[in-house]
Amino acid sequence: MIRLILVTICCLSTAALAQTKGALETPSKDSYISGKYMFSGWACDAELIEIVIDGGSGLKAAYGTTRGDTQSICGDSDNGFGLLYNMSTLGIQRWLLRTDWK
């Protein structure tokens, strides 16, 4: 099992920071995960969402799935994102996870 020791969400520009809202919903902080795993969450009006594991290259997440629960926050509902990833390629250890969007 792989333990993600910290989950942070970053907006990459100051303009986006003021306007873009979102959340990485899975995994939660200090989660133990293994095998094929779906990283998922939502972000309002993002152009690009990347999952970064332990400072490595960003992995582009699919974006734009319907999330009716974001309608009141974002003003629309096409805000879901997800990335299916095989965690066994990382080995057994602790990893830092970060989600970036712009």
ZAMAR-718524 format. One record per residue (C-alpha): residue number from 0; x, y, z. Coordinates in steps of 0.25 Angstrom, whole numbers, plus 5000, padded with zeros to 4 digits. Example, Ala and Ser with C-alpha at 12.3 -4.5 7.8 and 13.67 -1.06 7.14 Angstrom:
<sites>
    k     X     Y     Z
    0  5049  4982  5031
    1  5055  4996  5029
</sites>
This chain:
<sites>
    k     X     Y     Z
    0  5000  5000  5000
    1  5004  5014  4997
    2  5002  5025  5007
    3  5000  5039  5002
    4  5005  5048  5013
    5  4999  5061  5009
    6  4989  5066  4999
    7  4990  5081  4995
    8  4982  5089  4984
    9  4989  5100  4977
   10  4984  5110  4967
   11  4995  5114  4958
   12  4993  5128  4955
   13  4988  5140  4964
   14  4976  5143  4955
   15  4972  5128  4956
   16  4974  5128  4971
   17  4964  5140  4973
   18  4954  5133  4964
   19  4956  5118  4963
   20  4949  5109  4973
   21  4951  5094  4974
   22  4954  5082  4983
   23  4962  5069  4981
   24  4952  5059  4988
   25  4959  5046  4986
   26  4969  5043  4992
   27  4967  5049  5006
   28  4979  5054  5014
   29  4988  5043  5019
   30  4981  5032  5011
   31  4986  5018  5008
   32  4984  5014  4994
   33  4988  5003  4985
   34  4986  4997  4971
   35  4978  5005  4961
   36  4973  5018  4967
   37  4964  5029  4963
   38  4968  5043  4967
   39  4956  5051  4966
   40  4950  5065  4970
   41  4944  5077  4963
   42  4949  5091  4959
   43  4941  5103  4954
   44  4946  5108  4940
   45  4959  5101  4939
   46  4967  5100  4926
   47  4977  5089  4931
   48  4977  5080  4943
   49  4989  5072  4947
   50  4992  5062  4958
   51  5007  5063  4963
   52  5012  5052  4971
   53  5025  5055  4979
   54  5029  5066  4971
   55  5029  5058  4958
   56  5023  5062  4944
   57  5009  5066  4944
   58  4999  5056  4940
   59  4987  5062  4932
   60  4974  5059  4938
   61  4961  5058  4929
   62  4952  5070  4932
   63  4938  5074  4929
   64  4929  5063  4935
   65  4916  5067  4940
   66  4915  5070  4955
   67  4902  5075  4958
   68  4906  5078  4972
   69  4916  5089  4967
   70  4904  5097  4960
   71  4902  5107  4972
   72  4917  5109  4974
   73  4922  5110  4959
   74  4909  5114  4952
   75  4910  5102  4943
   76  4912  5087  4945
   77  4923  5082  4936
   78  4934  5083  4946
   79  4938  5069  4950
   80  4952  5063  4948
   81  4958  5050  4949
   82  4971  5042  4947
   83  4972  5027  4947
   84  4986  5023  4951
   85  4993  5010  4954
   86  4999  5013  4968
   87  5007  5000  4968
   88  5017  5007  4958
   89  5022  5016  4970
   90  5026  5005  4979
   91  5023  5004  4994
   92  5026  5017  5001
   93  5020  5031  5005
   94  5017  5041  4994
   95  5014  5055  4993
   96  5002  5058  4985
   97  4998  5072  4979
   98  4987  5076  4970
   99  4989  5088  4961
  100  4980  5095  4952
  101  4980  5108  4943
</sites>
